[in-house]
Amino acid sequence: MGFLDHELALLGDGRGQTTDYAGVLDSLELARRMHPGQRNSLDALCKRYQVDNSGRELHGALLDARILADVYLAMTGGQESLSLGSDAAGANGEPAAESLRRLPEGRPRLRVIRPSEAEMQAHEALLEKLNPPSPW
């Protein structure tokens, strides 16, 4: 969180802190409350909740986040997946009103930063390197 708050401060436009925009849950604190006196590293939690972490040879933020998401779901129970949709749907197929959580009216608006043409070209070049055309 400190890293994100520092990056926001570097923008210099008074955006505030991460917690001004989103709720924060410390998964390590949660694990320590649920399993006091036990090891609560990500590897230990994976073992405890039978979450596959076989691809975790080195620490990587994206892989660790994906694994932690699975651990969190197992720790908290109830939710079966990270689907953004809702099982409750109204007559027109949209989420039922009671399943929606509205954000406060007076919250700071998020600024959308659009990529430049050069950034888009660099992105497309990277995507082509990552997903070369199939030889078939």
N, C-alpha and C positions, 0 to 999 in steps of 0.2 A: 504494500500500500504506500509505503514511503517513496518508492520509486515513481509510482504513478502520480502522487501528490507533488513530487519534485518536478516532474515533467509539466504538470499543469501550471505550477508556479513559474516555470521558465517562459511560458507564453506571455506572462506579464500583463494580462488583461483582467485580473481579479476573478478568475473562474472559481476559486475556492478549492475545496478538497474533494477527493473521490466520493466520500460519504455524503457530500451535498447532492450527488446525482444517483447514488445506488447504495443499497444496503450491503453490508459486508459481514460474512460469516467466516470465522477462523476455524478451519477444519481441524487443525491440530489441537486447538482449545477444546473443540467438541469431542475429539477422540480421547483427550485426557480426562474429560468429565465422564465419558462413557466407560473408559477402561483405566481407572486410576492405578498407578503403580506398574503398568505394563508398558512395553515398548509401543510407541505410536508413530514410528517412522512410516513413510509411504510403503516401503517393502513389508514391514510388519503388518500393516493394515491390509495389504493385498493378501497376505497369507491368511490372516484371521478371517477375512470375508470371501476367500476363494476367488479373488479377482486376478485374472491373468496379467502378469507383468513381465512375461518372458521376453518381450521386445525391449526391455529397459536395461540395456547393457551399460549405457552412459546416461547421465542426467541430461535431459532436454526439456525445456519448458513446455513445448507443445505436447510431447508424449506424456510427461508428468501430469499435465492438466487433464488429458483424456483419461488417464488411469485414475486420477483423483476424482474425476466425475463419477466413474463407476464405483469407486470406494464410497463416495458420499451417498450415492443411491442405495448401496447395500447397508450403510450405517444408519440411514434415516428410515429405510423401509417405506412401503406405501407406493412410491413412485417407481414405475417399472422401466422408464426410459427418459431420455432427455428431449423428447418430442416437444416442440414449441406449441403444437396444437392442443386442443382440449377435446376430451371425450364427450363432454356435454355440448350438444349442438342445438341451435334453434331450428325452427321450421325451414328456414332458407339455407341451412347448412353452415351458417356462421356460428361462432361460439355463443353459447347462451349468455345473456347479460350478467347473470350471477357469477359466471366464471371469469369475467373481465375485471381487472384492477386498474382503475383510472389514476393517472399521475396528477399531482396537485397542479392547479391552474397557474400559480405564481412561480413555478420552478424556472430556473434559467434555461433558455433555449439552447439546444445543442447546435454548434456551428458546423455546417457541412463544408468540408474542404475538398474541392474537386481536383483530380490530378491534371497536370499539364499534359500537352500533347506528347512531349518527350517522355514523361513518366508513363503514359499509356503505352508508348512504343516499347519502352524498356520492359514493362510488364508483359506485353504480348511476346517479346523475345524470350523472356524467362519461361513463360508458359510453354512455348514451343520446345525449349530445351528440356523441360520436365516431361512433356508429353509429345515425343516425336511422332510424326505421321506413321501409321501402320504400313509395313511393307506389303501387306496383302490387300 
